[in-house]
Amino acid sequence: VSGLVRVGFGTMLFISEYATAPHDRVIEFGDADEAAADANINANTLKAVHRFFGGDIVADSVKVGYKLESETWAEALSACVDFDDSWYALACDTAVADDIEDIAEWTQARTKLYFAKTADAAVLVSSDDTDIGSTLLSMEYDRTALIYSGVAASDYPEMAWAGGQLPENPGSTTWAFKTVPGIAADEFTASQINALEAKRVTRIEEIQSTTRTYGGYVSAAAMFIDLRRGIDYVAQAMAEDILILLQSVDKVPGDDRGSVMVENVIRSRILQSIDEDIIVDDDEWNVYVPLYADRDQTDREARFLDGVTWSANLVGAIHKVSVRGEVSA
């Protein structure tokens, strides 16, 4: 728990490029009107903020940072983290494949989640493996979620999408079948849908007169946005719980009593995560905390409790249903 920083799992950071610094490296807006009243932010940032706050479920705030023309995206993001690290989700004002790849690489090394956008028609072609969707998938980036939209180069579908979901508690929602206010649906052929699904790229489609997102992926096999966010949330909450234990008593004993105290904290967090619909309430979850006799003497002398593990099944969600019926006269 050393260096623990509380992460805002409902907090989004949006970064746009400027010639000169327009404000502090990161500032915060409570709604679109606050952003509109700030004469220092550019039109792109204002549009992105409007998309973020455009849904029926509205976040408490959004953070805005900047990238100078002389900086790389990674440099700008690192500068934002140094100034304010109390955010989890991020979006950047670019739909350029090379930029997306660089930002995804930066994000993968951190407890963050990057919402990227693309209008590259190559992602719609199954036989093309050079597009940004294929590239992200080949790198198994489980901290990047890519959404396709025909207007991605000039609009912010990822902000409209995230704005309606980040206010929800981790584990309580899937990111598929959600509205993206202000963003029009695209039309797709069956082969294009197959390509998007194979490359784990979310799309915006109108079915039965209702426009929704389809996918909810991150760019790694068998991983979805809600799973990634839920896992990160449980890990962060458990680290906080252990820190509270260490700080709230005069001493956590170095013998078996201390091991039991740590185990109880972990079990309590797992039970909480079951209530939050992140972990399955079954007989398969377990916690292991080594007792005094099982710990290395060097670790005991260093007052280090090593070898603590736990495992559990994730609730996940259902995105597809296959039904077969049989009728007879």
N, C-alpha and C positions, 0 to 999 in steps of 0.2 A: 504493500500500500504506500510505499515511499513515493513522494511527489504527486499524490492523488489530487486530481483536479475534477471538480464536479462538471459533468458534461450536460448541456441542455438538449435532451433527446427530442424536444419539439422545436428546436431553434434552428433557423436557416440563415446562412451567410450567403449573400450575393455579391459577386465581384465584377466590376466593369473597368475598362481601361480609360485612363485620363492622361493628358499631356503633363499636367502638374497636379500635385496633391490637392484635392478639393475640400478635405476635412480631415479629422483624425483618421487614423488607419482603419478603424472600425467605428461606425456609429449605429444607432438603433432607432427604428421608427415604430410607433405603436399602431399606425394605420396609414392608408394611402394619402390622406389629407396632410399628415405631418411631412411625408416625403415631398408632396407637391409644394409645400410651403418653403422648402429648402432650395434656395436659388443656386446652390453649389453643385447639386447632383445633375447628371446629364439625362437626356431624354430616354436613353435606353434603360438606365437604372429605374427611372420613374415608371416606365412601362412594365418592367419586370415586377416592381413592387405592387403595381395595380393588379397584375395577374395573380400574385401571391395572395392578396387580400380579397380576391374577386368571388369567392365561393360562399356557400351558406354557412359552413363551419370555418371560422376565422381564427387564425393564430393571434396570440397576444402581441407579438412584435416580429420584426424581421431585422437582421443586422446587415449592414451594407459596408463593404470594403472597397478598396480600389487597387488597380494594377497600373503602375506607371509604364509609359511606352518603353522606357529603358530597362524594365524588369521582365524576367520570364514569369510565367504563371506560377511556377513553383516558388520563386523568390517572393512574389506578392502574397501567396498563401502562407508562407512561413512567417512573413512580416505580420500578417493578420493574426496568426496564432500567438506570436510573441506579444501582441498588443491585447488580444482578447481571445481566450481559448474556450469560452463558455458557450460553444455552439457545436452542433453535431452534423447537420446536413449542409451541403454547399452546392452552389450553382455558379457558373462563370459565363460571362457574356461572349461566348464563342461557340460556333458549330463547326469549326475547322478540325479535321481529323487529327492532325498532328498535335494541336492544342489539347484536344480531349485525351489523347494518349498520355501526354505529359502530366496532365492534371490527375488522371486515373492512377498513374504510377506514384505520384505524390500522396494521394489519398490512401492507397493500399497499405502504406507503412504506418497509418494512424487510425485511431478509433473515430473515423469520420465516414460519411456516406455521400458520394458525389452523384448528383443528378445531371446527366449530360443529355444533349439534344443533337439530332442530326436530321438533315433533309437529303442526305446522299442516297440517290436512287439505287446505288450498288447494293445497299443492304437488303433490297427487295429481290435480289437475284441469288438463287440458291447456289449456282455454280461459281459465283464470285466470292473468293475468300481473301480478298485484299481490302475490303471495306472496313470501316471502323468497328462495326459490330463484330465481324469475324476476328479482328485484331484483339479486341478486348476479351472475347471469349477464349481465344488461344492463350492469352495471358492468365486466364482464370481469375480475373479481377472481381472478387466478391464484395467490393466496396464501391462499385460503380453501377449505376442503373441508367441505361440508355433508352431514350424514347425517340421514336421516329415521328416526324410531322413534316408535311410539305411546306409549312411556314416557319420551320425551326430557325432558318437563317435570319429572320426578321422579327420573330415573336418568341414567346417564352412559355412553351407548353409545359416544361419541367417545373416552372414556378407555379403555374395554375394547378398542376398535379400535386406538388408537395404542399402547397398552401392549404389544401383541403384535408390532408392526411397527417401532417406533423402535429396538429393539435390533439389528435387521438393518442391515447396511451399505447406504448409499445405492447404488441401482442393482441390488441383489441380489433385490429383491422387488417385486411389484405389490401394491397395496392392495385389489384385488378378490379375491373368493373366500376371504376370511379369517374366522376365528372371532371372535366377540365374547362371551367367557365371561360368563354371568350375565344376558345380554340376550336376551329372547325374540324370535323372528321375528314379523313381521307378515304378514298375508295380503293379497295385492294382486290386483286384476283386471288384465287385459291393458291396458286403457286407462290405469290408474294407473301401471303399469310404464312405458308409453310416455311419460307425463307426467314421471315422475321422470328418465328417461333424457334426455329433451329438455331438462330444466332442470338436468341434470348434478348430480343429488342422489343420493347413495349410499343404498341400501336394505339391510335385513336380511331375508333370506327363507330359508325352508326348502324345499329341493328334494331329493327322494329321501332324506328323513329326515336331511338334513344342513343345519344353519343356517350361512349364510355371508353376507358382504357382497357386494353386486353394484354395481359402478360404479367406485369408486376415483378419482373425479373431483376436480378443483378447478373453481371456477366461471368457467372460461374455455374457449372452444372449443379442442379438440385438445390440451388440456393435462391431465395426470394428476398425482396426488400424487407418484408415483415419479419422473416427469420433473422436476417442480419441485424436488424434493429433490436429485435427481442433479445438475441444473444448478447449483444453489446450492453444492453440495459441491465440484464441480469448480472453480467460480470462487473459492471460499474457499481451496481447496488450492493453486491456481495462484498466488494472491496471496501465500500463505505461502511457496511455493517461491521466488518472486522476492525476497521479503524476506530469506530465508535466503541467497540468492546475494549480495545487496548487503552483508549483514553478515559473510559468511564469508571474503571475500577482502579484501586491503588496498585494492584499487580495481577496480571494473569500468570498463575503459577507455572513453573517449568516442568511440573510432573503431570501425572495423568489428569489431574483436575483441570489444568489448563487446556489439555487436548479435548476434554469433554466440553469445555466452554466454547472453544472454537467450533467443534462439531455442531453444537446446538445452534450457533449463529448461522451456520451454513444451512442446516436443516430448516430453520425458520425462513430463510430467504427462498429456499426451494418451494416451501409450502405457500409462501406469498406469490411466487411466480406461477404456481398452479392456479391460485385464485385469479391471477391476471391473464389466464388463458395462454400462457407461453409454454409451460411444461405440462406434460400429460400426467393426470392423476392415476397412476397405475402402480404395480408392485415392482417395477423395474428400476426406479431411481434409487441411488445409494450414495452414501458419503463415507469416505475413509479418511480418518485422521490417525496418524501413528501415535501409539502410546510411548511412554518414557523409555521403556526397555527396547523399543524398536527404532529409536532415533540414534543417529550417529553422534558420538561424543563431541566431535568438533562442532556440530550444529548446536548441541545442547550448551556448550561453552559460549558459543556466539549468540545464544538466546534466539535461535532461528528454528522455527517449526517448518521443516521441509517435508515433502511427500504427501501433502494434503490433496486429495482428489475427490471429484464427485461426477456422477453421470446421470443423465435423464433423457427421456424422449421429448421431442418438440411437438406441440399440438399441430402446427402448420395450418393448412386450409385445403379446401376442395375448389379447384378451378375448372375442372372438366368432369362431365358425367356421361357415362355410357349406359343406355337402357335398352334392353331387348324384351320384346313382348310377343306373346303368341295368342291368337284369337281363333275361335272356331265357331262354326254355325251351330 
